[in-house]
Amino acid sequence: MASEGLHTELLKAYLWSEINRLVEAKGWNHRQFAKMVGKSPNSTREWIDGKRLPDKANLAYICTKTGADPERAAFMDMVWDQLFSGSEFIADLDQRALYIVESAERSYGSFVKWDPFLLLGPLQTEATFMKLIANTRDPASRIRLWKERERRAAEFFARFTGEDGPSAELYVPASAIAVLDQLAPIEKERQVDRLRWADSFPGCEVLVVPQRHLAVYPFEMFVSEDRPSSGPDFVYVENRDQSRHIVRPEKIALYDQDRRHLRTIAQGIGRFLDGGVHQLAEELPER
């Protein structure tokens, strides 16, 4: 499939996933959904099953009837506008392109997440986020962002408790563990416990990357594994002011090279922590 078609399929999969999420949040079955939006059950079933997308007006009406928050509804509207452009989907960071990532976390079969500077969002405790990640933000903003992060993490890890859960490689830089010393002892202990907890899920690995590595840019990789409600494989990346969803196989292969490099040099979190004092001394020598 040409890259233009892959971009379209990615955006379609996102919209179908969001429609399902909104309807499920209301607790509606097919007939209740049809009644609430004034359409035939056959039409709404096609929307839910991913056989056909509602037009733009009906999409907006679905958002209204399900009580979608305005920011999410506006993003869905923007995605619809770009749906058939055939071009790569690039959004300003304040346009919440992360919604596509959240959608993929609910449906794809395999994930790879890497940030060379910070603990990944799903792995953070509240103290880590408030004191080390978002400490420069105003209190109200920090609380709002933490609640969003907490919700997303809960949904992410809930998938690993099912019989057909996904797999994940969650890479953590050793430097991000070293800075946990800035927390109170009990806060550090809780953060370390969360890392072990995440690693305990079937199919989920928390892997520590040494200071010297070649993967200098953060990325998130999503592989469908032929899950029925997922779209094409893609990589999500951010730069200073924009986000991109990369679907071209040859480009994804470049990020997979980084993944294989990380896999080669990383240690499991349990092994790392069991030798943590010596490991940190090796990775972060005094200057």
N, C-alpha and C positions, 0 to 999 in steps of 0.2 A: 504494500500500500504506500502511495506517495506520501511525503511528509504533510502535504496540504490536507489529505484525507485523514491522516492521523490526528492532526490538530482538531479537525472537526469532530472526530470520534471522541477525543478527550473531553471536549466541551459538552457534547451530548451526554456522555456518561456522567459528567458532573451535574448537569441539570436534572437528569433522571434520579440521581442519588439524592439531590436536595428535595425534589418533589416527594420522594418516598419518606425522607426524614421528617418533613413537615407534616405529612399525613399521619405517620406513625406517632408523632408527638401529640397529635390530637386524639389518638386512639380510634380512628375511624376505620371501618371496613370499606370495601369497594362501593357498596350501595350508599353508605352514609356519606362517603366522599362525593359521589355523584350527586346526591341530593343537595349537599351544601354548596356545590358550585353550579348547580342547575344544568348538568350534562347527563347524557345517557351512561349507564354503567359500562357499556362497551367502550365508549370513548375514554372514560377515566381509567378503565383497566389497561388500555393500551398505553396511557401515560405512565401508569405505575409499573407496567411490565417492560417498559423501554422499547415498545414497538413503534411508538410515534410520540413526538413532542407536541405539547400544546402550542398554539401560536402565542405571539408576544402578549396580546391582550388577555388571553386566558391564563398565561403564566402570572401576570400581574394580579389577576383576580384570585388565583390560588394563594398567592402570597398574602393577599388581604384577608381572605377567609380563614387561613390557617394562623394568622397573627405573626407572620414572619417579621423579624425586627427590620426596621427600615434600611439599615446598612447592608444586611444580607440580601434583601429584596432588590436593592439598587445594584448590587453586584451581579445578581442573576440576570437583571435587565441588561447590564453591560455585556455579559457573556452572550446573551441572545443576539445582541446587535453585531457581535463579532463572529457569530457561529458559522456563517457561510462565507466569510471573507477568505478562508483558506490560508490565512497568514498565521504566523506564530503568535500565541497569546502572550502579550507583554503588558503588565499593569504597573502603575505606580504603587509603591508599598502601602500608601494610605488607602488604596482601593480594595484592600483585604483579599488579594489573590490567594492568601493562605486558605481561604474557604475551599479551594480545589484540593489542597493537601488534606484538609480535614475530611473531605468527602472520600478521598482515596484511602485514608486510614480506616474507614468504615467498610471497605469492600475489597481492596487488593489483597493478594496472597503473600507478598513478601516485601519487606522494607529494609532499606539501609539508610541510616542517619549519621551524619558526621558534622561536627563543628570544631574547628581546630583551636577555638578560644574558650568556649563555655560548655558547661554541662547542658546536655540536650533538655529542652523544655519538659518532656514527659518524665524525666528523671529528677527534676528539681523538687525540693521541699519548699514550703512557704518561706522559711527563714533564709534559705539560699537565694530564692528569688528576690525577696524584699531587701536583703542586706548586701548581696553581691552582684545581682543582675540588674535590678531596677532601682537601685538606691538613689539615683539622681533624679528620679521622677517625683512629682508631687504625690502626697499620700493617697488622695482619691484615685488618681490614675493607677497607682501601684495596686490598690485593692481590686479595682475593676479588671486589670490585666491578669492578676493572679487568679481571680475567679474563673476567667476564661481559660487560663492555662490548666487549672485544676480540673475543670469539666472535661477538657479535651484529653487530658492524661487518663482520667477515669474511663472514658469511652475507648481509648486506645488499648489499655491493658485488659479491659473486659473481654476483648475479642480472644485473648489468649487462654481464656478459661473454657472455651467451647471445644467440642470434639474435633472440629475442622478449623482450628485456629490458624492464624498466619505464622510466618517466621520473620524474625527481625534481627539485624545486626546493628546495635547501638554503640557507636564509637565515642569514647570519652578521652580527651587529652589528659595526660598525667598532670599537667600544670593546673587544670581545673580542680583536680582533687587536692593538690597542694594548697590552694588558696582557701580551702575549707578550714584551715587553721585560724582564719579571721573570724569564724563563728564561735559562739560559746560552746564549751565541750559537749553539752547535751544536744545542741543544734547540729554539731558536726556528727555526733553519733547517730542521730536520726537520719541525716543525709546519707551516711554510709549504709545504714540499714536499708534505706530505700533502694540504693544501688544493688544490694544483694537481693532484695525482694524482687526487683524487676528481672534480675537474672534468673530467678527461680522459676519463672513461667516456662512451660514447655514451648520450645521453639524460639525463645527470646534470649539473646546473648548480649550482655554488657561487656564491652571489650575496651581495655585501656591502651592508649597509643603513646609511645614514648615521645620525648621532646623532639627528637630528630626524626623527621618524616618528610615525605615529598608531597603529601596531599594538603596544599596550603589554602584551599578554598572550601567553604562549607557547601554541602549539598544533601539532598534527600532523594533517594531512588525508590521508585515504586514499580513493582513487577506484578502483573495481573495474575500470573499462574493459572490463567484460563478461568478465573472466578467469573460466574455468570453476570454479575452486576458491575464488573470493573471495565475500564476502558483500556486503551493501549498503554504499554509501559512508558514511563516518563521520568525525568529528573527535574526536581524543583531547585532553583538557585536564586539567590538574591545578590544584588550589588547595592551601591549606595542609595539609589532611589527607585529601583525597579525590580520586579520579579519576572522570572521566565519559567516556562514549562517546556522542557526540551523533549521532543518525541522522535527525532530522527535517529534510527538505530546506530549509525556510525558515530553520532555525538554521544549517545548513551554509552557506547563502548568505551569512550575515553574516560568517563566517570567510573565505569566498571574496572578499568585499570587502576584507578585510585583505590577503589574498594579492595581489590586483590592485594595491592600494596599494603593497605592498612591491615588486612587480615593476616598477612605474613608477619608483620612486626608486633601486632597487638597481643596482649595477655588477657585472659579472662579476669573479670573483676575479683573473683574469689582468690585466685592465685596471686593477683597483684596485692590485694589487701593483706593477705596472710604474710607477705614479705614486705609490707608497705614502708616500714621505716628505711630499710636498706634500698628499696626500689626508688623512693623519692630522693634519697641522697644521691643515687646514681643519675637520676633524670634531671634533678635541679641542684647541681653543685653550687656551693657558695661562690659568689663573684668577688 
